């Protein structure tokens, strides 16, 4: 019975140790940047991006399209000034 009690305590200690290691590993993994595929070209900025594929027809508008922020404000869907505060 004493050995079973010792084993139970040892299991609890090891589980806590395992959780500490998992937390440390997750902490480090979250801070790793994404690794680019070797086929991705190096560039200084977005102008050096290479277009690989275009799908569908790009629409042409007879007006300047609004972005999502303008649409939300115009339709009173969000109070962006209040959210910024």
C-alpha positions in Angstrom: 0.0 0.0 0.0 2.9 2.3 0.8 4.5 1.6 -2.6 1.2 2.3 -4.4 1.0 5.6 -2.5 4.6 6.5 -3.5 3.8 5.6 -7.1 0.8 7.8 -7.1 2.9 10.8 -5.8 5.6 10.1 -8.3 3.1 10.0 -11.2 1.6 13.3 -10.1 5.1 14.9 -9.9 6.0 13.5 -13.4 2.7 14.8 -14.8 3.5 18.3 -13.5 7.0 18.1 -14.9 5.6 17.0 -18.3 3.1 19.9 -18.3 5.9 22.4 -17.5 7.9 21.1 -20.5 4.9 21.3 -22.7 4.3 24.9 -21.7 7.9 25.8 -22.4 7.8 24.0 -25.8 4.6 25.8 -26.8 6.0 29.1 -25.6 9.0 28.7 -27.9 7.0 27.3 -30.9 4.6 30.3 -30.8 7.5 32.6 -31.3 9.0 30.9 -34.3 8.3 32.7 -37.6 6.7 30.9 -40.6 9.4 29.2 -42.7 9.0 30.1 -46.4 9.1 27.4 -49.0 12.4 27.3 -50.9 10.7 28.3 -54.1 9.6 31.7 -52.6 11.9 34.4 -54.0 13.7 36.8 -51.7 12.7 40.4 -52.1 12.9 43.8 -50.4 9.1 44.5 -50.4 5.8 43.5 -51.9 6.9 44.8 -55.4 9.3 41.8 -55.6 6.4 39.3 -55.2 5.9 36.9 -58.1 2.3 36.3 -59.3 2.0 32.5 -59.6 -1.6 32.0 -60.6 -4.7 34.2 -61.3 -8.1 32.6 -61.0 -11.3 34.2 -62.4 -11.9 37.4 -64.1 -10.9 40.6 -62.3 -14.0 42.9 -62.1 -13.9 46.4 -63.5 -16.0 49.0 -61.8 -17.3 52.3 -63.1 -16.7 53.8 -59.6 -14.2 53.6 -56.8 -15.0 50.5 -54.7 -15.2 51.1 -50.9 -13.2 49.0 -48.5 -14.7 47.1 -45.6 -14.1 50.0 -43.2 -15.9 52.5 -45.3 -18.8 50.1 -45.8 -19.2 49.4 -42.1 -19.1 53.1 -41.3 -21.6 54.0 -44.1 -24.0 51.3 -43.1 -23.6 52.1 -39.4 -22.6 48.5 -38.7 -19.7 49.4 -36.4 -18.6 52.3 -34.2 -14.9 52.3 -35.1 -14.1 55.5 -33.2 -15.5 54.0 -30.0 -13.7 50.7 -30.7 -10.4 52.6 -31.1 -10.8 54.2 -27.7 
